[in-house]
């Protein structure tokens, strides 16, 4: 097959990905007590490694057990030994695949039932109706900011020692790195806020600290918003300036996404018909930013067909196609694409049938996480699973105390 998808991709650090398909990060939320991994991670990632993608990005692994995005996150921090990390890494490396750990801190996006007082750059709550789920945060002190930077670098070193082949900083979707970049959420008046140069200081320091720990031959990437799609928020122009800076610093791969919990563009919210026709939600942005940097770009969001992926790669705007929800319900999707078969994604809009539930709960996250759990148990995904049933299962897993807090 004559296809751009099957070509290798060499990264600035010297590492090579076997093809141009990458599994984008999706939080597994299936860790064991004490926030460690378990055999289900190896089972899930063995399935995906066999699926054919050149790069597997894990779900967000947290760097602080006091700051969780979900109740069953895996956490890497000092004084915590996780014997399952090595088997997880080995499973993901099967079939010549790269497996990178996505490192994250949720900031204010830590639910009330997990964090009564989450932390953030500034003490600004999420807007309604998300304020029902997330408490108003406390502003971080400078000492705490420096500690979090050190936590990222420590976690990256552990990932390298455990056999993972790279790490990715989660700088998108409204989590802590994204919060620092946003003038809406970061209203500090010290060196960490105000100008774009100050707002990007946190992410550049995180990258530099990681690079110092892992060296120049170990892949380090970032997931970054093209924009927050919010009035007064992180703009396209801001994003391009950050991409240019990170490229100059030596970033190996920049994954482009967009949006936050408040404006979920990464899920296809309010996408124009012309954008849907091109499939990739953020392709226009990539075409512009490609003129500024030569760093490999991974484009995630909206891809559904072989034709759409081939066209995006042919423009030269992106170097790697990111697959998320599609690979959660079609784990063999990459192999089908690489074989040139006319396969299309089965992703479709979700609803519980109750508008107020649809507005409160992140249905896409809940339903697709259920699919990951099935594969972690060695089962096949269930595309007919009820969205409403998935939400009730989520509430049951949180427990009655968690349910009281979101009512």
Rosetta blueprint (number, residue, H / E / L):
1 X L
2 X L
3 X L
4 X H
5 X H
6 X H
7 X L
8 X L
9 X E
10 X E
11 X L
12 X L
13 X L
14 X L
15 X L
16 X E
17 X E
18 X L
19 X L
20 X L
21 X E
22 X E
23 X E
24 X L
25 X L
26 X L
27 X L
28 X L
29 X L
30 X L
31 X L
32 X E
33 X H
34 X H
35 X H
36 X E
37 X L
38 X L
39 X H
40 X H
41 X H
42 X H
43 X H
44 X H
45 X H
46 X H
47 X H
48 X H
49 X H
50 X H
51 X L
52 X L
53 X L
54 X L
55 X E
56 X E
57 X E
58 X L
59 X L
60 X L
61 X E
62 X E
63 X L
64 X L
65 X L
66 X L
67 X L
68 X L
69 X L
70 X L
71 X L
72 X L
73 X L
74 X L
75 X E
76 X L
77 X L
78 X L
79 X L
80 X L
81 X L
82 X L
83 X L
84 X L
85 X H
86 X H
87 X H
88 X H
89 X H
90 X H
91 X H
92 X H
93 X L
94 X H
95 X H
96 X H
97 X L
98 X E
99 X E
100 X E
101 X E
102 X E
103 X E
104 X E
105 X L
106 X L
107 X L
108 X L
109 X L
110 X L
111 X E
112 X L
113 X L
114 X L
115 X L
116 X L
117 X L
118 X L
119 X E
120 X E
121 X L
122 X L
123 X L
124 X L
125 X L
126 X L
127 X L
128 X L
129 X L
130 X H
131 X H
132 X H
133 X L
134 X E
135 X L
136 X L
137 X L
138 X E
139 X E
140 X L
141 X L
142 X H
143 X H
144 X H
145 X H
146 X H
147 X H
148 X H
149 X H
150 X H
151 X H
152 X H
153 X H
154 X H
155 X H
156 X H
157 X H
158 X H
159 X H
160 X H
161 X H
162 X H
163 X L
164 X L
165 X L
166 X E
167 X E
168 X E
169 X E
170 X E
171 X E
172 X L
173 X L
174 X L
175 X L
176 X H
177 X H
178 X H
179 X H
180 X H
181 X H
182 X L
183 X L
184 X L
185 X L
186 X L
187 X L
188 X L
189 X L
190 X L
191 X L
192 X L
193 X L
194 X L
195 X L
196 X H
197 X H
198 X H
199 X H
200 X L
201 X H
202 X H
203 X H
204 X H
205 X H
206 X H
207 X H
208 X H
209 X H
210 X H
211 X H
212 X H
213 X H
214 X H
215 X L
216 X L
217 X L
218 X L
219 X E
220 X E
221 X E
222 X E
223 X E
224 X E
225 X E
226 X L
227 X L
228 X L
229 X L
230 X L
231 X L
232 X L
233 X L
234 X L
235 X L
236 X H
237 X H
238 X H
239 X H
240 X H
241 X H
242 X H
243 X H
244 X H
245 X H
246 X H
247 X H
248 X H
249 X H
250 X L
251 X L
252 X L
253 X E
254 X E
255 X E
256 X E
257 X E
258 X L
259 X L
260 X L
261 X L
262 X L
263 X L
264 X L
265 X H
266 X H
267 X H
268 X L
269 X L
270 X L
271 X L
272 X L
273 X H
274 X H
275 X H
276 X H
277 X H
278 X H
279 X L
280 X L
281 X L
282 X L
283 X H
284 X H
285 X H
286 X H
287 X H
288 X H
289 X H
290 X L
291 X L
292 X L
293 X L
294 X L
295 X L
296 X L
297 X E
298 X E
299 X E
300 X E
301 X L
302 X L
303 X L
304 X L
305 X E
306 X H
307 X H
308 X H
309 X H
310 X H
311 X H
312 X H
313 X H
314 X H
315 X L
316 X L
317 X L
318 X L
319 X L
320 X E
321 X E
322 X E
323 X E
324 X L
325 X H
326 X H
327 X H
328 X H
329 X H
330 X L
331 X L
332 X L
333 X H
334 X H
335 X H
336 X H
337 X H
338 X H
339 X L
340 X L
341 X L
342 X L
343 X L
344 X E
345 X L
346 X L
347 X L
348 X L
349 X L
350 X L
351 X L
352 X L
353 X L
354 X L
355 X H
356 X H
357 X H
358 X H
359 X H
360 X H
361 X L
362 X L
363 X H
364 X H
365 X H
366 X H
367 X H
368 X H
369 X H
370 X H
371 X H
372 X H
373 X H
374 X H
375 X H
376 X H
377 X L
378 X L
379 X L
380 X L
381 X L
382 X L
383 X L
384 X L
385 X L
386 X L
387 X H
388 X H
389 X H
390 X H
391 X H
392 X H
393 X H
394 X H
395 X H
396 X H
397 X H
398 X H
399 X L
400 X H
401 X H
402 X H
403 X H
404 X H
405 X H
406 X H
407 X L
